[in-house]
């Protein structure tokens, strides 16, 4: 489906109650778990995996309905945030990954990853944050009209599932410094090649919690309230300021909550920061990990001694 030169990795699959959950598992060492958002897939992290796999164990799942994972109907899968976190937890438990985890978070991956971290704070060692959120819409920030149309109208749902509008638009506008060429855009959109296979891209948008009555609102509130527990972890933030959703308001919310974080903000970069400025960011992520080595004995085990 994707040119081998772009994505030269061995695919792995974990059985989630009959659904094939695809993931990359490259390299050895402390685990670096990379979580993509919507409408991307593990392809987004391909260059970071290549960079880190010589010294780290890089784990990159495709959320169910995305990438090379199965794409079930609603009758087989709930497409909620909680389900996404459950999936990740089962995968990492299956792989025996229970400590010294570095999370790399983008878009919906931030909410999924930090919800997992909230369940298991002792497992998380470092954070790399890329244009994402793990809290409710900041005060004064309006919900973007394009997302509202997709989330709340039949017309939006028709556009997403019939024309792959969400994935196509993201590939077009997600890079500002270095717009994607046609081949890259096709690679990003390729998993979502028919009406049925685009369901997850729609359900992700529909699951954005805005009011207490929304299914994932309570879980987001729980994660939001507990973020302070991670404020002292080594954290690096890499931000594209021309993201039409996760703009500087979201960036400033992260730095308010994590004032000790290392910040790299790019005025001319869009949502797909690793695509738009990967040549700069990927070496900085490597340097960040090198500059924050993990202790031989994790802090939570030290406290038990």
C-alpha positions as CSV (number, residue, x, y, z in Angstrom):
1,X,0.0,0.0,0.0
2,X,2.8,2.4,0.9
3,X,6.1,2.5,-0.9
4,X,8.7,0.4,0.9
5,X,11.2,3.2,0.7
6,X,8.9,5.4,2.9
7,X,7.8,2.7,5.3
8,X,10.5,-0.1,5.5
9,X,9.3,-1.8,8.7
10,X,8.0,-5.2,9.8
11,X,4.4,-5.2,10.7
12,X,3.2,-6.7,13.9
13,X,-0.4,-7.5,14.8
14,X,-2.1,-8.0,18.2
15,X,-5.4,-9.7,18.4
16,X,-8.0,-7.4,20.1
17,X,-11.0,-9.7,20.5
18,X,-10.8,-10.7,16.9
19,X,-9.6,-7.3,15.5
20,X,-6.1,-7.0,14.2
21,X,-4.3,-4.1,16.0
22,X,-1.3,-3.2,13.9
23,X,1.9,-1.8,15.5
24,X,5.6,-1.3,14.8
25,X,8.1,-2.7,17.2
26,X,11.6,-1.6,16.2
27,X,14.9,-1.6,18.1
28,X,15.9,-2.5,21.7
29,X,16.2,-0.5,24.8
30,X,14.0,1.7,26.9
31,X,10.5,2.0,25.3
32,X,9.5,5.0,23.3
33,X,5.8,4.8,22.6
34,X,4.6,7.0,19.8
35,X,0.8,7.7,19.4
36,X,-0.7,9.2,16.3
37,X,-3.8,11.2,15.9
38,X,-6.6,11.7,13.4
39,X,-6.5,11.3,10.4
40,X,-2.9,10.1,10.4
41,X,-1.4,6.8,11.2
42,X,1.9,5.2,12.2
43,X,3.4,6.5,8.9
44,X,3.7,9.9,10.6
45,X,6.4,8.6,12.9
46,X,8.5,6.8,10.3
47,X,11.5,9.1,10.4
48,X,11.6,9.3,14.2
49,X,11.5,5.5,14.4
50,X,14.5,5.3,12.0
51,X,16.3,7.8,14.1
52,X,15.7,6.2,17.5
53,X,15.6,2.4,16.9
54,X,19.4,2.0,17.2
55,X,19.1,2.9,20.9
56,X,15.5,2.5,22.0
57,X,12.6,0.2,21.5
58,X,10.1,2.1,19.4
59,X,6.5,1.1,19.6
60,X,4.0,2.7,17.2
61,X,0.4,1.4,17.1
62,X,-2.2,2.2,14.5
63,X,-5.4,2.9,16.4
64,X,-8.2,0.6,15.4
65,X,-9.8,1.9,12.2
66,X,-6.6,3.6,11.2
67,X,-3.5,2.8,9.3
68,X,-2.9,-1.0,8.9
69,X,-5.2,-2.0,11.7
70,X,-8.6,-3.5,11.1
71,X,-11.4,-1.1,10.3
72,X,-14.6,-2.5,11.9
73,X,-18.1,-1.2,11.9
74,X,-19.8,0.4,14.9
75,X,-21.3,-3.0,15.8
76,X,-17.9,-4.4,16.5
77,X,-16.1,-1.5,18.1
78,X,-17.1,1.5,20.2
79,X,-14.7,4.2,18.8
80,X,-14.5,6.0,22.1
81,X,-11.5,7.5,24.0
82,X,-11.8,4.9,26.8
83,X,-11.7,2.1,24.2
84,X,-8.6,3.6,22.7
85,X,-6.9,3.7,26.1
86,X,-8.0,0.2,26.8
87,X,-6.5,-1.0,23.5
88,X,-3.2,0.7,24.3
89,X,-3.1,-0.7,27.8
90,X,-3.7,-4.2,26.5
91,X,-1.0,-3.9,23.8
92,X,1.7,-2.6,26.2
93,X,0.8,-5.3,28.7
94,X,1.0,-7.9,26.0
95,X,4.5,-6.6,25.1
96,X,5.6,-6.6,28.7
97,X,6.1,-2.8,28.7
98,X,5.4,-1.6,32.2
99,X,8.0,1.0,33.1
100,X,10.5,3.6,31.8
101,X,8.1,4.6,29.0
102,X,8.7,7.7,27.0
103,X,5.5,8.9,25.4
104,X,5.5,10.8,22.1
105,X,2.1,12.4,21.6
106,X,0.5,14.1,18.6
107,X,-3.1,15.2,18.1
108,X,-5.6,12.6,19.6
109,X,-2.5,10.6,20.7
110,X,-2.0,13.2,23.4
111,X,-5.4,12.5,25.0
112,X,-5.0,8.7,24.6
113,X,-1.5,8.7,25.9
114,X,-2.1,10.9,28.9
115,X,-5.2,8.9,29.8
116,X,-3.1,5.8,29.8
117,X,-0.5,7.7,31.9
118,X,-3.2,8.7,34.4
119,X,-4.0,5.0,34.9
120,X,-0.3,4.2,35.3
121,X,1.7,7.3,36.3
122,X,4.6,5.2,37.7
123,X,5.2,3.7,34.2
124,X,5.9,7.1,32.5
125,X,9.4,8.5,32.5
126,X,9.5,11.3,29.8
127,X,7.1,13.1,27.6
128,X,7.5,14.5,24.0
129,X,4.5,16.7,23.1
130,X,3.7,17.6,19.5
131,X,0.6,19.8,18.7
132,X,-1.9,18.0,20.9
133,X,-4.0,18.4,24.0
134,X,-4.8,16.4,27.2
135,X,-7.3,18.9,28.6
136,X,-10.6,20.5,27.7
137,X,-10.8,23.3,25.2
138,X,-9.0,26.2,26.8
139,X,-11.0,29.2,28.0
140,X,-11.6,31.7,25.2
141,X,-10.8,29.2,22.5
142,X,-13.6,28.6,20.0
143,X,-14.2,25.2,18.5
144,X,-13.1,25.4,14.8
145,X,-16.0,25.6,12.4
146,X,-14.6,22.9,10.1
147,X,-14.5,20.5,13.0
148,X,-18.0,21.5,14.1
149,X,-19.4,20.7,10.6
150,X,-17.7,17.3,10.6
151,X,-18.7,16.6,14.2
152,X,-22.3,17.7,14.3
153,X,-23.8,17.6,10.8
154,X,-24.9,14.9,8.4
155,X,-23.3,17.0,5.6
156,X,-20.0,16.8,7.4
157,X,-20.3,13.1,7.9
158,X,-21.1,12.7,4.2
159,X,-18.0,14.6,3.2
160,X,-15.7,12.7,5.5
161,X,-16.9,9.2,4.5
162,X,-17.8,9.8,0.8
163,X,-14.9,12.0,-0.3
164,X,-12.3,11.3,2.5
165,X,-12.5,15.1,3.1
166,X,-10.9,15.0,6.5
167,X,-7.8,13.1,5.6
168,X,-7.4,14.9,2.3
169,X,-7.8,18.3,3.9
170,X,-5.3,17.5,6.6
171,X,-2.7,16.4,4.1
172,X,-3.2,19.6,2.2
173,X,-3.1,22.1,5.1
174,X,-1.2,20.2,7.7
175,X,2.2,21.4,6.5
176,X,3.0,25.1,6.0
177,X,6.8,25.3,5.8
178,X,7.1,22.3,3.5
179,X,3.8,21.3,1.9
180,X,3.4,17.6,1.2
181,X,3.9,16.5,-2.4
182,X,1.3,14.3,-4.0
183,X,3.0,11.1,-3.2
184,X,3.1,11.9,0.5
185,X,-0.5,13.0,0.5
186,X,-1.5,9.7,-1.1
187,X,0.5,7.8,1.6
188,X,-1.3,9.6,4.4
189,X,-4.7,9.1,2.8
190,X,-4.1,5.5,1.6
191,X,-5.6,3.6,4.6
192,X,-8.8,5.5,4.1
193,X,-9.6,4.3,0.6
194,X,-13.3,3.7,0.7
195,X,-16.5,4.7,2.6
196,X,-16.2,1.9,5.1
197,X,-12.6,2.5,5.9
198,X,-13.2,6.2,6.7
199,X,-15.4,5.5,9.7
200,X,-12.7,6.0,12.3
201,X,-11.7,9.4,10.9
202,X,-15.4,10.5,11.4
203,X,-15.9,8.8,14.8
204,X,-12.7,10.5,16.2
205,X,-14.1,13.9,15.4
206,X,-17.5,13.0,16.8
207,X,-15.9,11.9,20.0
208,X,-14.4,15.3,20.7
209,X,-15.9,16.1,24.1
210,X,-17.3,19.6,24.4
211,X,-20.1,19.3,27.0
212,X,-20.6,17.1,30.1
213,X,-23.1,15.0,28.2
214,X,-20.6,13.9,25.7
215,X,-19.3,10.3,26.1
216,X,-15.7,11.1,26.7
217,X,-16.1,14.3,28.7
218,X,-15.7,12.7,32.1
219,X,-12.5,10.9,31.2
220,X,-11.0,14.1,29.7
221,X,-12.0,15.9,32.9
222,X,-10.2,13.2,35.0
223,X,-7.0,13.4,32.9
224,X,-7.2,17.2,32.9
225,X,-7.4,17.3,36.7
226,X,-4.4,15.0,37.1
227,X,-1.9,16.4,34.6
228,X,-0.1,18.2,37.5
229,X,1.3,14.8,38.5
230,X,3.5,14.8,35.4
231,X,4.8,18.4,35.6
232,X,8.2,17.3,37.0
233,X,8.9,14.7,34.3
234,X,11.5,15.5,31.7
235,X,9.3,17.0,29.0
236,X,9.9,18.5,25.5
237,X,7.3,20.4,23.5
238,X,7.6,20.9,19.8
239,X,4.9,23.1,18.4
240,X,3.8,24.3,14.9
241,X,2.2,27.7,15.4
242,X,0.2,27.5,12.2
243,X,-1.9,24.6,13.3
244,X,-5.5,25.7,12.6
245,X,-6.8,23.7,15.6
246,X,-3.9,23.2,18.1
247,X,-2.7,26.8,17.9
248,X,-0.6,28.9,20.4
249,X,-3.5,28.9,22.9
250,X,-3.0,25.1,23.3
251,X,0.8,25.5,23.4
252,X,0.5,28.2,26.1
253,X,-1.8,25.9,28.1
254,X,0.9,23.2,28.0
255,X,3.6,25.6,29.2
256,X,1.4,26.9,31.9
257,X,0.9,23.4,33.3
258,X,4.4,22.2,32.5
259,X,6.6,25.3,33.2
260,X,9.8,23.2,33.4
261,X,9.3,21.8,29.9
262,X,11.8,22.4,27.1
263,X,9.9,24.4,24.4
264,X,10.6,24.6,20.7
265,X,8.0,26.6,18.9
266,X,8.0,27.2,15.1
267,X,6.0,30.2,13.7
268,X,6.0,28.9,10.1
269,X,5.1,25.2,10.8
270,X,1.7,23.5,10.7
271,X,-0.1,20.6,12.4
272,X,2.1,17.8,11.0
273,X,5.2,19.1,12.8
274,X,7.3,16.1,12.1
275,X,6.5,16.3,8.4
276,X,6.9,20.0,8.2
277,X,10.1,20.5,10.3
278,X,11.4,16.9,11.0
279,X,14.9,17.8,10.0
280,X,15.1,20.2,12.9
281,X,12.8,18.4,15.4
282,X,14.0,14.8,15.2
283,X,17.6,15.5,16.1
284,X,16.3,17.6,19.0
285,X,14.1,14.8,20.3
286,X,17.2,12.5,20.2
287,X,19.2,15.1,22.1
288,X,16.4,15.5,24.6
289,X,16.4,11.8,25.3
290,X,20.2,11.7,25.6
291,X,20.2,14.7,28.0
292,X,17.6,13.1,30.2
293,X,18.9,9.5,30.8
294,X,16.7,7.3,32.9
295,X,18.0,6.1,36.3
296,X,18.8,2.4,36.6
297,X,16.1,2.1,39.3
298,X,12.9,4.0,38.6
299,X,12.0,6.7,41.2
300,X,8.8,4.8,42.3
301,X,11.0,1.7,43.1
302,X,13.5,3.8,44.9
303,X,10.7,5.0,47.2
304,X,9.9,1.5,48.1
305,X,13.4,0.7,49.4
